[in-house]
Amino acid sequence: MMEGHLLLVDDEPALIAVLQPVLKAAGCTVSVATDGNAAISGVVAQDPDVVLLDLGLPDMDGKDVIRIIRKSSQVPIIVISARHQQAEKIEALDEGADDYVNKPFEIGELMARIRAAVRRSQTFTANAEAFESGPLRVDFARRRVELMGAQIRLSPKEYMLLHALARNGGHVVTHKRLLHAGWGGSTSDLQYLRVYMGLLRQKLEENPSEPELIITEPGVGYRLIVQDQA
């Protein structure tokens, strides 16, 4: 079972008719908005735990909805869209979406993404000063990184990149956002990013060639996996 309040933003009656009972059966309270303005108002009035957002809305583009929501809320936003172009996906993530699921999708995959988003939201609400995933702990206040209880020494650049990933634990962080975190947007050369991600994996992964913490999202960015604590 999965508790939480979910705001479903989509103007397709058939999709709403399928998703609403599935989400309710999983334990969610579900509200529905069928256009962008209703979605923005719903986030303000209802303070949901997660937003499922279609990009093709009748009154505005979903990416504009994300941009407006992000001015006042950090609610997890999962895009569900039939737009499969990589550029659309990257732009939505750059605007502040946490995840992106292509239509048509498997219900099981969508539910897993929702559970991860809700866990992340609840974790950071309860403990905003640290991130924990399996053997990894990032203490934001002390800028301290621990692996299985032992402190790991990172360079300033490595820490800035890990910090950006940990602040968005479980969700994709695009190349653009990571380059801004590490280099202030002064470079767009992905080779710099690949080198430092390799260095982080050498320090944090048991097997850097088969990473289990820092996962590559091909053509888009990287994701720091949220693992259960041992």
N, C-alpha and C positions, 0 to 999 in steps of 0.2 A: 504494500500500500504506500501511497505517496501523498502526503498532506501538503496543502498550499493553495494559494489563490492564483489562478492563471487567467490572463487576459488574452483571448483569441481574437486576432484582428485579421479578418478575411471577408471578402464579399461573395464568396462562392457558397450558396446554400447547401449544395451537395456535400462539400467538404465539412462544413459546420455540422451537418446532420450526422456525419460519420465520427468526427473527432469529439464532439461534445459528450456523448454517452460514454465513450472509451475513457476520456479524461475523468469524468465523474466516477466511473466504476473504479478507477485507480485511486480515488480518494481526494481528487482536486475539487475545489470550488471554481466554477468556470463562469466568466463573464465574456460577452461577445461584443465586438465593435466591428461595424461593416465599412467604415471609412477612416481616413487619417485623423480628422478632427475629433471624432468620437474616441479614437485610440488615445490621443493626447489628453483629452479630458478624463478618460478612464484611468490613466496612470496617476493623474493628480488626485482624483476623487477616491479611488479604490486602493491605491498603494499595493498593487499585486506583487506576488513573489517572482513571477516570470511572465514575459510577454512573448507570444507566438505571433509573428508579423509577416503578412504577405506584402511583397513590394508593389504589386499591381493593384492599387486601390483607386476607387472612382474619383476621388477629389484631389489627391496628391500622390506623389511618388513615395514609396515606403522609406527610401533613404532620407527624404526630408523629415519624415516622422521620427526616424532615429535621431537625426540632428537636433530636432526640437526637444525630444524627451531627454537627451543627454545634457541639455542645459540645466536641468533641475533634478534629474534622477539617475541613479546607477542600477536600476532594476535590470536583471539579466534579460536580454533580448535575443531570441532565436528566430532568425529569418527562415520562413518556409516559402519557397518561390519556384516558379517554373522557369525563371531566367537562369540558364545554365552557364552563361558566359562568365569566364573567369574574372573579367574586368568588373562586372556587376557585383560579384561576390567580394572582391577585394575592396571595392568602394563602400559597400555596406559595412564590412568589418572595420574599415578605416573610420567610418562615421561613428562607430561605437557599438555595433552589433557584437554579441558574444559568440554566436555560432550561426551556421548556415546549413540548412537541409534542403536538398533539391526535391521538387515535386516531379513525379510521384515518389513517395517515400514509403519505407516499411514502418508500420506502427511501432514495432519493437525498438527500432533505432531511434525514432522520435522520442519515445518514452524514456529511453536511456539518456538522451541529450537533456531532456527536461529534468530528470532526477539529478543529473550532474549540475545543472544550473541552479536548482533549488539548494543543493548541498553547499555549493560555493557561496550563494547568497547568505545562507544561514551561518556558515562558518565565519565569514568576514563580518557579519553583524555581531557575532558573539566574541570574536577575537581579531580585531582589525590590526593589531600590532605584530602579528606573525602569520606565516603560512607554513602548513605542515602537510607533507605528502609522503607516506611510507617512511623511509629512513631520513628524508630531507626535512630540515627546518630552517626557515628564513625569518630571522628576527629583524623586522623593519626598523624598530626604534634604536636598536644597538648596531645595526648593519652587520649582523653576525650570521654566518651560515654554518649549519651543523649537519653532518652526515653520520647517522647511527651514534649520535651524542658527541662526536668528535668535531672540533672546529675545523672548517675548511678555509684555507686562505685563498681569496680571490683578488685579482687585480681590480682597480676601480671600474674599468670598462666591463669586465666580466660581471661584477656585482650589479652594475646598472642594467645590463641585459637580463640577468636573472631576476632582479627586482621587477622589471616590467612583465616578465613571464609570470612571476609569483602573484603579482597584484591582479593578474587575470587568469589565475590557476584554473585549468580545465578547459580553457577557451583559446581559440586561435588569436595570436597576436601577429599582425601582418608585418611583412618586411619593412614597410614604410614606418610603422610605429616603432619597431625595434631600432631602425636606423636613427630615428629621432631620439630615442632613449639613450642610445650609445654615443651618437655623434652630433646630436642637436640638429639633425637634418642637413648637415654640411656635406654629406656624401650620399649618393644613391647606388654606390658600388656594392653589390650583394656579396662580393668575394670577402670583404672585410667581415661581414656578418657570418658567413660560413666558417671563416677561420676561428672566430671567437666562440661560435656555437660548438665547434670541434673541441676547443680548449675546455669549455664548460663540461662537455660530456666526458672528457678525459678525467676530470676531477670528481664528477658526480655519479657517473654511470658505472655499474659493475662490469658491463661489457659495452664500451663506447660504440662498437660497430653494430650493435643491436640494441639501441637505446630504449629504455622503458620509462624514463622520466621526461626527457626533452624530445618530443616527436616532431618530425618534419611534416608540414602540410604542403605538398608539392605545388610550387608556383604561387603560394599564398603567404606562408610564414611558418611559425612554430607554435607548439602547444606544450605547456607544462602539465603533465598528467596528474590528476588528484588520485592518489592511492589511499586505501584504508590503512590506518595505523596498526602496526603489529601488536 
